[in-house]
Amino acid sequence: MCSNIDKAHIQHVGKSQMKLEEDPWDNYLYFDSKYILPLVCHSQNLAITEQVLLALFLNYQVQE
């Protein structure tokens, strides 16, 4: 999953540098990861709602 997110980020940066418009549906993994990664990569305690969101996301990913 991390390598896919990395590839999506590289694609986003490349399009941004070339000043190409990017449809969020074309690179959904990058745009979705902007909200999920801060829940996973942090050094602070999470609020209960953030913990629930993270647990639901991880459960969904394992099922897929």
SERO-4910 file (N, C-alpha, C, O; in steps of 0.05 Angstrom, whole numbers):
BEGIN
 pado doro    nc1    nc2    nc3   cac1   cac2   cac3    cc1    cc2    cc3    oc1    oc2    oc3
  Met    A     17    -24      0      0      0      0     17     25      0     11     44    -14
  Cys    A     39     25     16     56     49     17     69     55    -10     72     78    -17
  Ser    A     77     34    -25     90     40    -50     69     51    -70     76     68    -87
  Asn    A     44     43    -68     23     54    -85     18     83    -79     14     99    -97
  Ile    A     18     90    -53     15    117    -45     38    134    -54     35    157    -63
  Asp    A     62    123    -53     86    137    -62     84    142    -92     91    164   -101
  Lys    A     76    123   -107     73    127   -136     51    148   -142     55    164   -161
  Ala    A     30    147   -127      9    167   -131     19    195   -125     12    215   -138
  His    A     36    198   -104     47    224    -97     66    233   -119     65    257   -126
  Ile    A     82    216   -129    101    223   -151     85    232   -175     92    252   -188
  Gln    A     63    218   -182     46    226   -204     34    254   -199     34    271   -217
  His    A     25    259   -175     14    285   -168     35    308   -170     29    329   -182
  Val    A     58    303   -160     79    323   -161     87    328   -190     91    351   -198
  Gly    A     89    307   -206     97    311   -234     76    327   -249     84    345   -264
  Lys    A     51    322   -245     30    337   -258     30    366   -248     25    385   -264
  Ser    A     35    370   -223     36    397   -212     59    413   -224     56    436   -230
  Gln    A     82    400   -226    105    414   -238    101    421   -267    111    441   -277
  Met    A     86    404   -281     81    409   -310     56    427   -313     48    432   -336
  Lys    A     45    435   -291     21    452   -291     -2    440   -306    -17    453   -320
  Leu    A     -5    413   -302    -27    399   -314    -49    396   -293    -44    391   -270
  Glu    A    -74    399   -302    -97    396   -283   -101    367   -277    -99    350   -295
  Glu    A   -106    361   -252   -109    333   -244   -137    328   -232   -145    342   -213
  Asp    A   -151    310   -244   -177    302   -234   -173    284   -209   -159    265   -210
  Pro    A   -186    291   -186   -182    275   -162   -190    246   -166   -179    228   -153
  Trp    A   -208    240   -185   -215    212   -190   -193    197   -204   -191    172   -200
  Asp    A   -176    211   -219   -154    198   -233   -132    190   -213   -117    171   -218
  Asn    A   -129    205   -192   -108    199   -172   -120    199   -144   -110    213   -126
  Tyr    A   -141    184   -141   -156    183   -116   -139    174    -92   -143    183    -70
  Leu    A   -119    157    -98   -103    146    -76    -87    169    -62    -85    169    -38
  Tyr    A    -76    187    -78    -61    210    -67    -80    227    -50    -74    234    -27
  Phe    A   -103    234    -61   -121    253    -48   -133    240    -23   -137    254     -3
  Asp    A   -140    215    -24   -150    201      0   -129    198     22   -135    200     45
  Ser    A   -104    193     13    -83    188     33    -76    214     49    -65    212     71
  Lys    A    -82    237     38    -77    262     52    -92    263     78    -84    276     97
  Tyr    A   -115    249     80   -131    249    104   -125    225    122   -128    227    146
  Ile    A   -116    203    110   -111    179    126    -83    178    138    -80    171    161
  Leu    A    -63    186    122    -36    185    132    -31    200    158    -16    190    175
  Pro    A    -42    224    161    -38    238    187    -49    222    211    -40    225    233
  Leu    A    -69    205    206    -80    189    228    -60    166    235    -60    157    257
  Val    A    -44    157    215    -26    135    220      2    145    228     14    134    246
  Cys    A     11    166    216     38    176    220     37    201    238     32    223    228
  His    A     40    198    263     38    220    282     54    214    307     63    191    311
  Ser    A     58    233    324     71    229    349     54    239    373     64    240    395
  Gln    A     29    245    367     11    254    388    -11    233    393    -17    217    375
  Asn    A    -24    235    416    -47    217    421    -70    225    403    -74    249    397
  Leu    A    -85    205    394   -108    211    377   -134    214    394   -137    202    415
  Ala    A   -151    231    384   -178    234    396   -193    208    391   -187    193    373
  Ile    A   -214    203    406   -230    179    403   -241    177    375   -241    155    363
  Thr    A   -251    199    364   -263    198    337   -241    190    316   -247    176    297
  Glu    A   -217    201    320   -195    194    301   -187    165    304   -181    152    284
  Gln    A   -188    154    329   -181    126    333   -202    108    319   -195     88    307
  Val    A   -227    116    321   -248    100    308   -245    101    278   -248     80    265
  Leu    A   -240    124    267   -236    126    238   -212    109    229   -214     96    208
  Leu    A   -191    110    244   -167     94    237   -173     64    239   -165     49    221
  Ala    A   -187     56    259   -194     28    262   -212     18    239   -208     -3    229
  Leu    A   -232     34    232   -250     27    210   -235     26    184   -239      8    168
  Phe    A   -217     45    179   -201     45    155   -183     20    153   -182      6    133
  Leu    A   -169     14    175   -152    -10    175   -167    -35    171   -159    -54    157
  Asn    A   -191    -37    184   -208    -61    181   -216    -64    151   -215    -86    141
  Tyr    A   -224    -42    139   -232    -43    111   -208    -52     93   -212    -68     75
  Gln    A   -185    -41     98   -162    -47     82   -154    -77     85   -146    -90     65
  Val    A   -156    -88    109   -149   -116    113   -169   -134     98   -162   -154     87
  Gln    A   -195   -126     98   -215   -141     84   -211   -141     54   -216   -161     41
  Glu    A   -201   -119     44   -197   -116     15   -172   -132      8   -164   -133    -16
***
